[in-house]
Amino acid sequence: MSLLLGVDTGGTYTDAVVVRNGCIAASAKSLTTRHDLSIGIGNSIRSVLDLGGIDPSEIGMASLSTTLATNALVEGHGERAGLVYVGFREQDIHSHGLGAALAGDPAIVMEGGHDHTGSEEKSLDMEVLEKWLAANNGVAAYAVAGRFATRNPEHELAVADAIRGATGKPVSCSHHLSAKLNGPKRALTALLNARLIGMIARLIGNAEKTLEELGIDAPMMVVRGDGALVGSMQAADRPIETILSGPAASIVGAHWMTGAKNALVSDIGGTTTDVALLRNGRPQIDPLGAQVGPWRTMVEAVAMRTTGLGGDSEVRIIGEGLCGDIELGPRRTVPVSLLAMEAPEEVHAALDRQLRSDAPGEHDARFARAVPGMDAAGIGSKERAVLNRIGADTVPAGSVLRTRLDGMALKKLVNRGLVQIAYATPSDASHVLERLKNWDADAAVKALELLSRKRTGAGMRIADGPTDLAEKITNRLTHQTSLALLEAAFAEEEVDFGDSPSVLAEHVLMQMGLQGHMGLVKLNSGLNVPVVGVGASAPCYYPAVGERLSCEMLLPENAGVANAIGAVVSQVSFRRTGMITSPADGRFRAHLEDGPLDFGELDDAMGVLEEALGGEARKQAELAGAMEIALAATHDIRRANIGAEEIFLEAEIAVEARGRPRIALSD
């Protein structure tokens, strides 16, 4: 009987599990090595094989889930990308956050595009494109979005071919990522996809190379953001579809471990907390498209609320006000206790030196290190100077920041993924409180002692030593996690409470109800469904969350590897969607990949479109290695009554190909 290997590469840990006959045969964890992900992947696989006494030749399928794309978008990381915007207006580039997402990367708005019927509005100006490409060749990938490209992709395809011919770089076409209208939103999705291509390709390449080196000859799958499995090459081509991959796998894993039908699943990682709803045993799919951080994409994925809150979230001391405050995230930093395991002499020497100072310093307990092997092409002179000061060592951040402009340069280096920052985190607080014992607790104590000396607006210390500060940090994590769960619950409520989920979650009546206020008014509030807590640190933090929300908190035995479990219990699934419109009375237009095609009868148009969509969905499922593929189609025909006559407006056809992943049989 072949065994199934699941691997999840998270921001802090890389997990691995082996499943045999529906049971977990072994599980293991290793630290994620961001500079070379294959090291962490290899370590976790070796550990799980050793612990289970498993021969690599017994592995029949390997599957990977990852938070890499999610974390990259939350933290603003990714490679430089160029956007070609066809047939739109210049001001459209600022719609749906597209201008902010570009963040200074090159873009061009050129003539072309189609109308809503798929007819060409203006011809392409390829000469303008050629000049722009020659002047903007310092990018890793390109995104192309054409006006009404989902009704006729001709111009997108022509521009993509021209870019590949001139540059040899990867190109993301917006109509390949969504069949829906809304050009600016499709452009944003294509841009983010282009930015992620190199990052995800390296991850997949590293994983496949590691499997080969370990003697595992089995197909490798990747978990998509809706929880389905796809082939590794398909994931590399459309990495945007792997956003929420890790969280989606955790939901599948949470259901598999607990059997919960209706519950909130909360997955705490190093960088994010991801909350989703299980309803009747299935994860909810977001009808508006996946949202990660500030970006609302057009990717079909689980209805997940992602918050920049995790075990490795940066602790931010707010000195303003009489009492001051503590906030966590959204940026992830390397825990000081973890950094001290890797560079003990440098970290402890700097912490001891800072502790000997009578006054707290602005950059106390903060460290910087360059990420080896990363391409620093295209950075400015200020960034280059800061990067050179860091060199190949782990250094106190204060030693490389000589001016305020240096601080901005360091931030840009972090956003590019060229530099990592280490600082105090909830993980450090848990080591101080002896709830975790994985890393260097002495370094955590020193770091929190330094932070506790910071002053409030009234001149008082922010905390009475490291233990007091650690309690405040974990209490803050409980509070922010509770808010994330309440927001998710309010977002799924069928009742309209008249305000946004975030406002409702923080409303004074809600918060007083959580405290069981008993004055002239009696207030009681909480969650009315169980919460399944998953993630390595869930047992450490989530009992307090369940108590605060007065709900049942389910913490399954293998909560720490839920993502890796979900990676091997999913199915292969591909869904393709197409539209039929009516450009004139008695004419029905099917919008196909190779252009629109007109018919005199609606049934004929629907038959041709359904066959084309089914063929494409089946082809993708077969490329992913699916077996026993079944097709299911849905039709949404929209009509309007005008007087006594019923008028056809449009029809949407969706075809899903679903099958089980191919498993290589062992000898």
N, C-alpha and C positions, 0 to 999 in steps of 0.2 A: 504493500500500500504506500503510495507516494505521500510525502509530507508537504505541508504548506508553510512557507516562510514569509512572515510579515515584518517589514522594517519601517520605522517612522523616524525621519530626521527632523527634530525640533530645534528650537533656538538654543536650548541648553543640553538636552539629552538626545541621544539616538537610541531608540528602543528596538528590540527584536523579539519575536515570538515564533514558536513552531507549533502548528496545530496538527494533531493526529486524530482522525476519526471524530472530529467535532469536539475534541478536548485539547486543552493547552498542555503540550508535552514539556515545554521549557520557555522561560522568558529571561531577558537580560537587558541591562542598561549600560551605556558608555557615554562619556561626554562627547557632545558634538564638537567637531574640530572645524571651525568656520573657514580657516585658511585652506584646508584640504578635507572636504567632507568624506572622502573615501577612507580616511583614517578612522573616524568615528563609526562609519558604517561597517568597516572591516572588524573593528574591535567588538562591536555589538554582535555581529554574526558569529565570530569565533567563540564569543562567550556563550551564546545560546546553544551552539553546536556542542561545545564542551560540557555544559551543564546537563544537556539532555542525552549525552553520549550518542550523538547523531552523526551518521556518515553523510558527508555532503551529497553523495550520489543518490540518497534517499529523497532529496528535495525535488518535488515535481513542479512547483511554481513559486516564484518570488514576487512579492508585491510591495510597493513603496508608497507611503503617504508622507506628506511633508508640509510643514508650516512655512517653508522658505519663501514662497511667493507672497503669502499673507503678510509675513513679517516685513518683507521688503517694501510692500506698499504702505503698511502702517508706519514704518520708520523712514519712508521717503528714499529708500535705496533703489538701485537699478542702474543699468547702463545707459549711456547717452543714445537717444533715438531722434530721428527726424520724421516730421509729419508732412505728408502731401495731402492737401485738402482741395478736392476737385469740385468745382461748380458752386461753392458756397460764397458767402459774403465775408469780407475781412472781419466784421464784428462778430461773426458766428464762432470765431476761434476762442472767444471768451465765454461761450455758453457751456453749461454743465461742468464748470471747473476745468475746461480744457486748457485755458491759458495758464492757470496755476499748475496744472499737471506737466505742462511743457517745461516750466521752471528754467527758461532760458535756452532750451534746446531748439535747434533750427526748425522752422516751419515755412511752408509756402502755400499760398492760396492761388490756384490757377484755374483758368477757364475750362469748362467742360460740364459733365453731369447730364442727368436725365430728368424728366418730369415724372409725376406719379404714375403715369401709364407705361413708363419704360422707354419713352421716345426721347431721342437725343435733343437736348436744348441748345448746347453749343459744342463745337468740336474741340478736341484737346489741342493745347499749344505745347507740343513736345519740345520745341526749341527752348522755351522758358525753363522747362524741367531740366534739360541737359545742362544749362548754365548754372542752375541752382545746385544740382548734384556736384558739379565741378567745384563749386565754392563751399560746399558743406559735406565734405567726405569724411570728417572725423567723428563719425557715429558708428555704433555697433550694429544697428538695425533700423529699418524704416517702417512706418505705418502709412497706409493709404486709405482714405475715406472719400467716397464719391457721393454726390447728391443723388438720392434715390437709387443707390447701387443695389439695394435688395430687390428692386424692380427690374434693373438691368445692370449687371456687373461689368459690362464691356469696358468702360473707362478705367475702373479699378484694375482690371486684369492687364490692360495695356500699359498702365503706369507701372504696375508691379514688374512686368516683363522688362520694361525699359530700365528700371532701377537695378534689377538683378544683372542685366547685361552690362550696365555701366560700372557697377560697384562690386558685384558678387556677394553683397550682404543679404541677410534674411529680410523678407518683406511680409508684413501682416496686412491682409486685406480685411476691411471691416465687415463685408458681407459674408465672409467665411466664419465669423464669430457670432453673428446674429442675423436672423432673417427679419427682424423688426425694423420699422421706420424709426426716425430720430437720428439724423446724421451726426450732430455734435456728440451725442452719447455713444454712438458706434465708433466715432473717431477717437474718443477717450479710451474706449475698450481696446481698440487696435493699437493705440500709442502705448498703453500699459503693457499689452502683450509683447510689443517689440522691445520694450525696456527689460522684460523678464527673460527673453529668449536665451541669451548667453548664460545667465545664471542657472536656469533650469537644465539647459543642455549639459552644463558641467556636472551638475548633480547626477543626472541620469547616466552620463558617461562614466563618472566615478563609480556609481553603484554597479553598473554592468561589468566594468573592469574588475571590481572587487569580487563579484560573484565568480567570474572566470578564474581569478587567481586562487580562490578557495576551492575550486573544483566543483562548483555548482553549475550544472548544465541544464538550465530550466528557463522557460520564458519569463520575462520580467514585465509586470504590469504596474500601472500607476493609478492612484485613486484621484478621481476628478472631484470637483467641488460639490457635485450633487450626490456623492457617495458611490458612483459607479466606477468600474474599472476600465482603463483604456491601455492600449499598447504604449510602450516606452517612447517609440518614435512619434506617435500621435501626440503624446504629452509634450515632447520637445518642440513640436511644430506649433502647438497652441498652449503655451504655458499659462496663459491667463485663466484657462479652464481648471488649473490646479489651485487657484486661490480658494481657500477654505478646504483644501484637500485633507489636511490633518484634522481639522474640526469635524468634517463630514465623516471621516473614518471613525472618529471617536464616538459619534452618535450611533453609527452602525455597531461599533463595538459595545457601547453602553447597553443598547437593546439586546444584543446577543448575550451579554453577561448577566443581565438582571431580568430580562423578560418584561420590562416595564412597557406598558402600552401608552399611557398618557402621563408624561412627565417633562420637566425641564431638564436638559442635560447641560451641565456647566463644566467646561474643560479648561483648567488652568494650566498654562504652560509657563515658559520663562518670560515670554514677551507679551502674550495676550491672554485674555479670558474670553472664551467663545461660548455663547449661550444659544441654544436652539430648543425647539419644541418637538417632542415625540407625540404624535396624535394617531391613535389606533395602530401603534407599532411602527409607523413610518415617519421619517423626518419631513417637515414642511419645506416645500420649495418656494423660494422668494419670487413672487410674480413680477416684481420690479427689477430683478437682476441683483446679483451679489453686491453688497456694499462692504468695503473694507476701508477702515479709516475714513477719510473725507470723500472717497471715490465711490460713486454709484455706477457700476458697470452694467453691461447687458449680458453677462454670463449667467447661465442657469445654474443655480447652486442652492444649497440648503438655506432656508431663511434663518440666517445666523446674525446675531448681534455681536460684533467683535469690538472689544474694549482694550485699549492699550494698558493692560493691567496683568502682571504676572509675578512670579516669584523673583524675577530679576529686573523688575521695574525700578527705575531710578527714584530714589527718595529725594524729594524736593522740600527743603526747609523754607517756609514762608515766614520771614522775620517781621513783616508789617503787622500792625495791630498790637494791642496790649498783651494778648496771649500767644500770638504767633499761631502757626498751623503747620501741618504736614500733608503733602499730597504725593501720590504715587503715579509714575508713568507720565505720558504714554511711551517715552523712550526707554528702551532696554539698555542696561549697562552690565558689564561683567561684574559679578559680585566680588568684592574685595577678598572675601574668604576663599574664593575659587582662584583668583589671580595669585594669591599668596601660595597656593599649592604649586603653581607653575613657575613663579619667580620669587621665592621666599626671601632671599637676601635683599633684593631691591625694594620689595614692598614693606618689609618690617623696618628696614633702615629709614625709609621715608616717613613712615608712620611715627616711629620713635622720635625722629627729628621734629616733626610737626607737634608732637605732644609736649616737647620741651619748651616750645614757644609759649609765652604768657598770654598772647592774644590769638583768638581763632583766625585762621587765614581763609581767604575766599575760595581757595582751591584745595583745602585740606581733604585728605582721603580720596582724592581724585587722581587717576592714573591714565596714561595714554600708551598705546602700543600700535605699531603698524601691522597690518594684515599682510603676511608675506605672500608673494606670488600674484598680487593684484596689479592690473594694468593702470598706471597713473597717467596715461596719455590724456592731454587736454586740460590739465589742471593749471591754474594761474600761478604767477610768481609767488604770491603770498602763501598759497597752499603748498607750493613746492618748498618754500623756506621752512615752514612748520614741519612738513614731512621729513625734511633732512635733519631737523633738530631732534626729532623722535628717533630716527635711525632704526636700528634693528633691536633696540632694547625696550624694556618696560620702564617708563619714566614718570615722575610726578607731573601732572598736567601743568602746574604752575611754572615748571622749569622751561616750558616751550612757549608760554604765552607772555610775550613782552609788551604787547599793546592790545587795545580793544579790537583792532583789525585782525590780530592773530586769533582771537576768539572766534570771529566769523569764519576765518580760514579753516580752523579746526572743525567747526561745525560742517562745513562743506566736505571736508575729508571724511568725516563720519558718515554723512549722507551718501557719499559715493561708495561706502564700504571699504575705504582704504585704511581707516583707523578705527580701533575699538577703544571705548572709554570704560574704565572700571570705576565704580563708586558704590556707595552703600545701597543695599536692596533689602526687600523682605527676607530673602534667603539668608542674608547676613544677620538680620534680626532673629531669625529662627535658630541660627547657630548660637547667638548670645543667650537665648532662652533655653538652649539645649533640646530643642524640638527636632533639630537636624544635627547630624554629626558626620556629614560627608566630607567637609572641607576644613580649612584652618580657622577654628573658632577664635583663637587668640587675635588673629588679624581682624576678625569681625568686631571683637570687643574694642580694639584700638580705634577702628574706624568710627564706630558709634560713639565712643567717648569724645572723639574730635567733633563730631556733629552735635553732640549734646551741649557743647560749650557755646554754640551759636546763640545769639541774643534776640529777644523779641523787641517790639517797639517800646516796651516799658523798661528795657534794659535787663530783663531777667533771662536766665538760661532757658533754652527751649525744652530741656529735660534734665532730670536729676541723675545723670549718669547713663551709661550704656543700657542697663537693664530697663530703666524707665523709658528710654527712647525706643527700645525694641518692642516694648508693650504697646506704645503709641503707634508704632509702624504697623504691627499686626492688627491692632484695632482699626486702623485706617483701611487696611486691606479688607477686613470683614465688612466695613461700611461700604466701600466702593464695590465690592462683590455683590452685596445685597442690593445696591442700586441697579447694577447691571441685570440681576435676575428680575427685579421688579419692573424695569423698563421692558424686558423681553415679555413678561407676562401681560403687561398693559398693552403692548403692541399686538398681541394675539387675542385680546379680549373682544368679544362680539359686541359688547356694549360701548357706546361712544360716551366717554366721560368728559368730553368737551375741551380737552387739552392734550398736549403731546405726552408720550410715555415718559420722557425724561422729567418733565415738569410734575407729572403725577407721582412719579417715584420719589421725588424730593419734597413733595408737598408736606407742609407742617402737620396736617391731619394724618397723613400716612405715617410719617415718622413718629408722631406722638402715639399713634395706634400701635406701632411696633414696640413701644415702651410700655404699653398697657396703661395709658393715662386713666386715672380714676379720680377725677374732680367732680364738679357738678355734671360734667359730661363724661360718659364712659366710652373710651375709644379702644378698639381692638382691631388689629390688622395683621396680615401675613400672607403667605402663599397657600393656596388650596390644592396644590398638586405636589407630589414628591419631587425632589431634586436628585438627579444622579450626578454625583461629583466624580470627575475623572481627571487624570493628570497626576504626575509624580508627587506633587505637594498637596493634593486634595485632602488626604487624611490629616495633614498638618493644620490646614486652615479652615476646612469646610464644616467641621462639627460646630464651630462658633457661628458660622453663617446659618446653618439649620436652626440653631437655637434662636438667633435674632429674628428669623423669618417665621418661626413657629411652624415649621414644616418637617416632614419626614426627609431625612438626608440619607440617601443610599450611597454607600461607599464600597463598591464591589472589591473583591480580593485582589483582582488584577487591574485596579483602576489606573495604575501608573503606566500600563502599556495598552490602554484601550485603543489608541490610534493604530498601533501595530496589529492588534486583533482585528479591528474593522477592515484593515487593508486586505485580509485574506478571506473574509466571509462575505464579500460583496459579489455582484455579478457585473458582467460586461453589458453596457447599454449605450446606444447611440440614438439620438432623436433628431430628425430633420423636419423643418417646417417650410412651407411655401404658400404663396398667395395666388388667388385668381381674382382679377378685376374685370370690369366691363367698360372699355374705352368708348363704346358706342352701343346703341340699342341692338340687341341680337348678336353681339360679339363678345366672346369670353376669352380673356387673355391669361394664359398660364405663365407665370414668371419662373423660368428655369435657369439653371446655372449657365447655360450657353446662350441665354437671351430669351426674350418673350416670344410666345407662340400663340396665335389666335385660332379660335374654334367657333363654329356656329352653334354648338350645343354645349350647355354647362356640363353635362355628364361626360362628354368627350374630354373637355378640358380637365375635369377632376380626375378622370381615369389616367390620363397621361401624366399629370403632375404627381398623383399618388404613386404610380409605377416608378417615376424618376426618383422621388424621395425615398421610396422603399429600397430601390436599387442602391442608392448612395448610403443609406443607413446600414444595409446588409454588408456592403463592401467594407465599410469602416469596422463593423463588428468582426468580419472575417480577418481583416488586417490585424486586429487586436488579438486574434487567436480564439475567438469565441466558438463554442460548440452548441449544437442543438438550438440554433437561432430561431426565434419566433418574431413575427412582425405584427404590430398592432397599430391601426390607423384611427385617427379621430377627425371628424369633419365639423367645422363651425361655419355654417352658411348664414350670412347676415343679409336680411331683407328689410325693406321699409314699405309701409302702406301709404300710398298717395291717392287719396280719394278711395275709389273702389278697386284700385289696381295695386298689386304687389310688385315692388321694384327690387331687383337684385342689386345689392351693393358690392359685396365682396365675399370671398370664401377663404378660410384658412384650413389647410390640411397639415396634420402632423403625423409622422410615421416613426414609431420606435422599434428598433431592432434590439432584442434582448436575448442573452444566452449566458451559459456558464463558461468561465475561463478554461482554456485548454491546460491540461496538466500532463507534464511529461511523466511517463510511467518508468519506475525504477526497475532494474534487472531483478 
